Amino acid sequence: MKNIYCSFVIFFIFMVVFISCSKKKENKKTKEVQKENVSNIVIKKFSFTNSEKGKIKWILYSNEAVINKSTNIADLKDVKILYKNYYTILSNSAKYYMNEKKAYLKGDVEIIDNKSYIFKTQMLNFDSKANKVSTNSKIKFTGKGVYLTALSLTGFLDKHKFILKGKVYSEIR
C-alpha cells in the first residue's frame, strides 16, 4: 500500500511540475506576442514634414500609418506627398522607411505637377535624399495635348526631368 501511495505522490508532484512548466512557456509566448504588438503605433491622419535649411522640401500625408518602432518602417494608407509645392504624388498605400527617407508607393499612383501633367502607374519608388522617383511598372503620361506610355520611368524632381524607357509610345492630341 505504501508503494502505491508513494507512486501516487510522485506522479502527483510530476504532474504539478509539468503543468507549471507548460504554463510558464505559454505565458512567455503570450508576453512575446504582446511585445510585438507594443512595437507598432497606429496613427490616424499621419503627416511628416521634411525640411532642408529651414525650407520645407516635402510633406507626406496619410489617412492611417502603422509605424513599427523597432524598424522605423511605416505602412501607410491613402498617401499624398507634396514635393516643394510643385509635385503632388498620390497612391493607395506605401511603405515608408523613416531612416532612409524613402517610400515605396503602390496602387493607382499618380504624379501631378502644377502645370497639370500627370504620370500614372501602379508602383513608384520615392527617394527623397536623391530627389528622385522611379518605377519599372508601366507608365501613362498625359497633359496639354500629349499622351505617352512606357515600361519604366526615372524622374529627377529638382531638375524637373523625367526619362521614359522601354517601348515608348506617343500620341499628340
N, C-alpha and C positions, 0 to 999 in steps of 0.2 A: 504494500500500500504506500510505503514511504517512497518507493521508486516512481510510482505513478504520480504521487503528489509532487515530487522533485521534478519530474519530467514536465508536469503541467506548469509549474512555476517558471522553469527555464523557457518553455515555449511562450508563456505569457510575457516574460521580460524581453524575449527576442522580438515578439510582435510589437511591443511598445516602442522598442528601439527602431525597428524597421519603419513603422508608421511615422515616428518622429522625424527620421531622416528623410522620408519621402515628402513630408510637409515642408521641411526646410528647403529642399530642392525646388518644390513648387513655388514657395514664397520668393525664392531667389529669382526664378524665371519671371514671376509677376513684377518684381521690382525692376528687372532689366527692361521689360516692356514699358513700364511706367517711365523709366529714364528716357527711353527713345521718344516717347510722346512729349516729354517735357522739353526736349531739344527743338521742337517745332513751335513756331509762333504764327498764329493766323491773324492777319490784319486786313480789315475791310477798308476800301478807299486808300490804298497804299500809294505814296509818291516818294520819289527820290530825286534830289537836285544835285547835279554835278557842276561845280564852278571851277573856273580857271582864272587865276589872277583877279579874283573879285567879280568876274563876269560869269553869268550863267551860260554854260556850254550846252547842257541839255537837261530835260526833266522827263522822268519816267513816271507814268501813272498806271495804276492797275486797280480794277474793282475788287480784287482779292489777291493777297500774297500769302503763301505758306513758306515761311523762312526757316530753314534748318540752321540753327545757331552753331552747330559743330562744324558744318561745312561752308557756311556763309553762302548758300545757294538758295534762291527764292524761286518757287514755282508760281507763276503769275497767270491771271485770267483777265481777259478783255484789256489788252495792253495798248498804251498810247505813249509814244516818245516824241517830244518836241525838241528838235535839234536847232538851236540858235535862231528860233523864230523863222526859220527858212524851210525846214522839212518837218512833216508830220508822218510818223511811222505808226501804223495800226496793225494789230494782229489779235487772233482769238486767244492765244496763250504764248507763254515764253518761259524760258528757264534763264534766270539772271544770275551770273556769277559775280558776286559783290566784290571780291578781292581783285579780280581781273578787269572788272567793269565791262564785261561782255554779256550780250544777250543773244539767245538763240530763239527766234520767233517762229511760231508755227500757226498755220490755219488762216486763210484769207488775209495774207499780209499785203499791205499797201504802203508805198512811199509816195507822199503827195508833196510837191513843192509849192511855194507861194505863187507860182505862175500857172497853177492848175495842171501841171504834168503829173501823170500817175503811173507808177510801176506797180504791177500786181504779180504775186507769186504765192506759193504755199509754204515757203520756208525761207528764212533770212538770218544771216549772221550779222550782228551789230557789234563792232569793236570800237568802243569809244576812245581808247588810247590812240589808235591808229586813224581815227576819224573815217572809218571805212565800213561799208556794208558789202556783203557778198552772198551769192547763192549758186548752187548747181541745180536748182529747180527751175522749171520753165517760167519764163518772164513774158508779161504782156505790158507794153508801154503805149500810153495814149496821151494825146494833147494837141491842141491847136492844129487840126488837120493832119496829124501823123498817127499811124498805128504801126507798131513794131512787135515782133515776137522773137525770142531767142531761147537758147537752152541754159544759159548762165549769165550772171551779172557780177561785175565788181564796180563799186561806186566809191569815189573819194569825196566825202561830203564837204569838206572845207574848200576843195577846188571846184566843186560843182561839176565833176566829170564822172560819167558812167560809161562803162565798157560792156557792151553786149557781145556774147560769144556763142558760137555753135548754131548753125542753121538759122541765121538771122533773116527774117522776112520783114519787108517794109511795104507800107501802103500809104500813099498820100491821098487825103480825102478833101 
